[in-house]
């Protein structure tokens, strides 16, 4: 009876945890005991999740079919049930089937796979361009159209506010507008890094001396987290990526503040300093 109660408590806890996991996944960050991919907020990630689930069903069906064949062979053709073994050496029909069916399965996998690759690599007309530079061990974000750049470093535990996740929260997030195509140019300043945001379905290497590009279109506002996904040194685990997706109005307001706070153009910087001095 005690074991039965413990089993019920475990199941209830697991269900509650799964429900909580779905809620946390919607915030663009992993959660304890997560099963499956993070919830997608871009068209690319939605396609990745669909393709993942499609392959899972296909793999399960193939596995069950092979298991059934093994069971049939073990039961029907063992020495006790079949003391006189068959001397069949050739069956044209079976050979055609086990050649054609795998080819059809591979074609069924290849078509959506190539479509997904094309969707990832074919960058549409961008509404905004951001350059992400991986450094040991933090990220720098540049908005070339607005001529400013800033660094983004992981927050220490003593600096985190309530609700900010450990090892993922940063002091300065990349800010982008919702429902806009954002082109990300990425490179490395020292060694190879990797710019990855699971909820966006993007992961691309940041290589010194080379510019790689990817894109996303976040369809929901919120804070979305990622990490460097290429081993880049002793603090590799401590250079998170945080992208804040906001409304057009909030993005315009942030952009005006960021131009003054992070100005890199000399004339803009001088204007900002002069205005601050006058105040």
MOFEN-V521347 format. One record per residue. N is the residue number from 1. RES is the residue in three letters. PSI is psi in degrees with one decimal (999 if undefined). OMEGA is omega in whole degrees, -180 to 180 (* if undefined). D_CENTER is the distance of its C-alpha to the mean C-alpha in whole Angstrom. Layout:
BEGIN
N	RES	PSI	OMEGA	D_CENTER
N	RES	PSI	OMEGA	D_CENTER
END
This chain:
BEGIN
1	UNK	-40.8	179	44
2	UNK	-41.3	178	42
3	UNK	-37.1	179	40
4	UNK	-43.0	179	39
5	UNK	-40.7	179	39
6	UNK	-36.8	179	36
7	UNK	-42.4	179	34
8	UNK	-41.9	180	34
9	UNK	-38.8	179	33
10	UNK	-44.0	179	30
11	UNK	-43.1	179	29
12	UNK	-42.1	178	29
13	UNK	-40.5	-180	27
14	UNK	-43.2	179	25
15	UNK	-43.6	178	25
16	UNK	-41.2	179	25
17	UNK	-38.5	178	22
18	UNK	-40.4	177	20
19	UNK	-42.6	178	21
20	UNK	-35.4	180	20
21	UNK	-40.3	177	16
22	UNK	-41.4	180	16
23	UNK	-42.6	180	17
24	UNK	-36.8	-179	15
25	UNK	-28.8	180	12
26	UNK	-17.5	180	13
27	UNK	2.7	176	13
28	UNK	34.9	178	9
29	UNK	155.4	178	10
30	UNK	162.3	177	10
31	UNK	159.6	-179	14
32	UNK	139.5	177	17
33	UNK	29.7	180	17
34	UNK	135.2	177	14
35	UNK	116.6	-179	14
36	UNK	-178.8	-178	12
37	UNK	159.9	174	8
38	UNK	152.2	-179	7
39	UNK	131.8	-178	9
40	UNK	143.0	177	8
41	UNK	9.6	177	10
42	UNK	157.3	177	10
43	UNK	-36.8	180	12
44	UNK	-46.6	-179	10
45	UNK	-35.6	176	7
46	UNK	-40.6	178	11
47	UNK	-36.8	178	12
48	UNK	-43.5	180	9
49	UNK	-42.3	178	10
50	UNK	-44.9	-179	14
51	UNK	-39.2	177	14
52	UNK	-47.8	-180	13
53	UNK	-39.1	178	15
54	UNK	-46.0	178	18
55	UNK	-35.4	180	18
56	UNK	-46.8	178	18
57	UNK	-41.8	-179	21
58	UNK	-43.5	-180	23
59	UNK	-40.8	179	22
60	UNK	-42.8	-180	24
61	UNK	-43.9	179	27
62	UNK	-42.0	180	27
63	UNK	-43.7	179	28
64	UNK	-37.8	179	30
65	UNK	-45.8	179	32
66	UNK	-39.6	177	32
67	UNK	-41.7	179	33
68	UNK	-41.8	178	36
69	UNK	-41.8	179	37
70	UNK	-41.5	179	38
71	UNK	-43.8	179	39
72	UNK	-45.3	-180	42
73	UNK	-42.8	-178	43
74	UNK	-36.0	-177	43
75	UNK	-43.1	-172	45
76	UNK	-30.2	-172	47
77	UNK	26.8	173	48
78	UNK	168.5	-174	49
79	UNK	-32.1	-178	52
80	UNK	-44.4	-178	54
81	UNK	-24.3	-175	53
82	UNK	72.7	-174	53
83	UNK	-27.0	178	56
84	UNK	102.9	-176	57
85	UNK	150.7	178	53
86	UNK	146.8	178	53
87	UNK	20.6	180	54
88	UNK	129.4	-179	51
89	UNK	-10.2	-175	50
90	UNK	137.6	175	49
91	UNK	104.0	-175	47
92	UNK	-41.7	-178	46
93	UNK	-47.2	-179	44
94	UNK	-41.1	-179	42
95	UNK	-38.0	177	41
96	UNK	-41.6	-179	40
97	UNK	-47.2	-176	38
98	UNK	-3.2	171	36
99	UNK	-44.6	-175	36
100	UNK	-43.5	-176	35
101	UNK	-48.0	176	33
102	UNK	-36.0	177	30
103	UNK	-43.2	179	30
104	UNK	-38.9	178	30
105	UNK	-43.8	180	27
106	UNK	-38.5	177	25
107	UNK	-40.5	178	26
108	UNK	-34.1	177	24
109	UNK	-38.3	-173	21
110	UNK	-39.2	-175	21
111	UNK	-55.1	177	22
112	UNK	-26.8	179	19
113	UNK	-46.8	179	17
114	UNK	-36.3	178	19
115	UNK	-40.9	179	18
116	UNK	-42.8	178	14
117	UNK	-42.2	179	15
118	UNK	-40.4	180	17
119	UNK	-35.8	180	15
120	UNK	-40.4	-172	12
121	UNK	-21.4	180	15
122	UNK	95.0	-174	18
123	UNK	121.7	179	17
124	UNK	176.9	178	19
125	UNK	122.4	-173	22
126	UNK	142.2	172	20
127	UNK	-20.9	-176	21
128	UNK	141.6	176	20
129	UNK	131.3	177	19
130	UNK	134.3	177	18
131	UNK	124.7	180	18
132	UNK	119.3	-179	16
133	UNK	120.4	178	18
134	UNK	132.1	-180	17
135	UNK	161.3	177	20
136	UNK	103.5	-1	22
137	UNK	83.4	178	20
138	UNK	176.7	180	19
139	UNK	146.3	172	17
140	UNK	135.1	-179	20
141	UNK	129.5	180	19
142	UNK	133.9	175	22
143	UNK	89.3	-172	22
144	UNK	-32.3	-180	25
145	UNK	-27.5	-179	26
146	UNK	-2.4	174	27
147	UNK	53.6	170	28
148	UNK	160.0	-176	27
149	UNK	146.7	178	24
150	UNK	159.5	178	23
151	UNK	151.2	180	22
152	UNK	110.6	-177	19
153	UNK	149.2	179	20
154	UNK	138.7	177	19
155	UNK	138.8	172	22
156	UNK	160.9	-177	24
157	UNK	-37.4	-178	25
158	UNK	-17.6	-177	28
159	UNK	-10.6	-177	26
160	UNK	141.3	175	24
161	UNK	161.8	178	25
162	UNK	133.1	180	25
163	UNK	-14.4	178	21
164	UNK	128.7	-175	19
165	UNK	144.7	178	17
166	UNK	139.0	179	18
167	UNK	4.4	179	17
168	UNK	-30.5	-178	14
169	UNK	144.5	-179	17
170	UNK	168.3	-179	18
171	UNK	-33.1	-180	21
172	UNK	111.1	-180	20
173	UNK	153.5	166	17
174	UNK	130.2	-178	16
175	UNK	130.5	-180	18
176	UNK	155.1	178	17
177	UNK	153.1	-180	19
178	UNK	149.6	177	18
179	UNK	32.8	176	18
180	UNK	144.3	177	18
181	UNK	118.0	-178	17
182	UNK	119.5	175	16
183	UNK	128.7	-179	16
184	UNK	118.5	171	15
185	UNK	132.9	-176	17
186	UNK	145.1	178	16
187	UNK	172.2	177	18
188	UNK	142.8	-180	20
189	UNK	-18.7	-174	23
190	UNK	-58.7	178	24
191	UNK	-179.7	180	22
192	UNK	125.5	172	19
193	UNK	-177.2	177	15
194	UNK	126.2	-177	12
195	UNK	113.0	-173	10
196	UNK	128.9	174	6
197	UNK	102.9	-175	4
198	UNK	-41.1	-177	2
199	UNK	-21.3	180	5
200	UNK	-13.6	-178	5
201	UNK	31.1	179	4
202	UNK	142.1	175	5
203	UNK	115.6	-176	7
204	UNK	140.4	-178	10
205	UNK	143.1	175	13
206	UNK	101.7	-169	16
207	UNK	129.5	178	19
208	UNK	135.9	179	22
209	UNK	5.9	-179	25
210	UNK	143.6	177	22
211	UNK	116.3	171	20
212	UNK	157.2	-179	17
213	UNK	148.4	175	16
214	UNK	-175.5	-178	13
215	UNK	162.5	173	12
216	UNK	161.1	176	11
217	UNK	94.0	-178	13
218	UNK	126.6	-175	12
219	UNK	-1.2	177	15
220	UNK	143.0	178	15
221	UNK	156.1	179	17
222	UNK	-176.9	179	15
223	UNK	127.2	-176	14
224	UNK	135.4	-172	10
225	UNK	150.4	173	9
226	UNK	-171.8	-179	7
227	UNK	160.8	169	10
228	UNK	129.6	-175	11
229	UNK	26.0	175	10
230	UNK	124.5	-178	14
231	UNK	117.3	-170	17
232	UNK	11.7	179	19
233	UNK	-172.7	-171	22
234	UNK	-28.4	179	23
235	UNK	27.8	179	21
236	UNK	-37.2	-176	18
237	UNK	0.3	-173	16
238	UNK	35.2	174	18
239	UNK	74.0	-177	16
240	UNK	168.5	176	13
241	UNK	130.0	178	11
242	UNK	124.7	179	12
243	UNK	122.5	-179	12
244	UNK	114.6	179	15
245	UNK	121.3	-174	16
246	UNK	172.8	177	19
247	UNK	166.0	179	22
248	UNK	-40.9	-179	24
249	UNK	-44.4	179	27
250	UNK	-33.8	179	25
251	UNK	-40.9	178	23
252	UNK	-41.7	179	27
253	UNK	-43.4	179	28
254	UNK	-39.0	-177	26
255	UNK	-40.7	179	26
256	UNK	-40.0	178	30
257	UNK	-39.8	-177	29
258	UNK	-35.1	179	27
259	UNK	-35.7	180	29
260	UNK	-38.0	-175	32
261	UNK	-38.0	-174	30
262	UNK	20.8	-174	28
263	UNK	134.5	177	31
264	UNK	-24.0	177	31
265	UNK	133.6	-174	33
266	UNK	-41.5	-178	37
267	UNK	-40.0	179	38
268	UNK	-41.7	179	36
269	UNK	-41.9	-180	36
270	UNK	-40.8	178	40
271	UNK	-42.4	-179	40
272	UNK	-41.3	-180	37
273	UNK	-41.4	179	40
274	UNK	-42.4	180	43
275	UNK	-41.2	178	42
276	UNK	-39.7	179	41
277	UNK	-38.4	179	44
278	UNK	-36.5	179	46
279	UNK	999	*	44
END
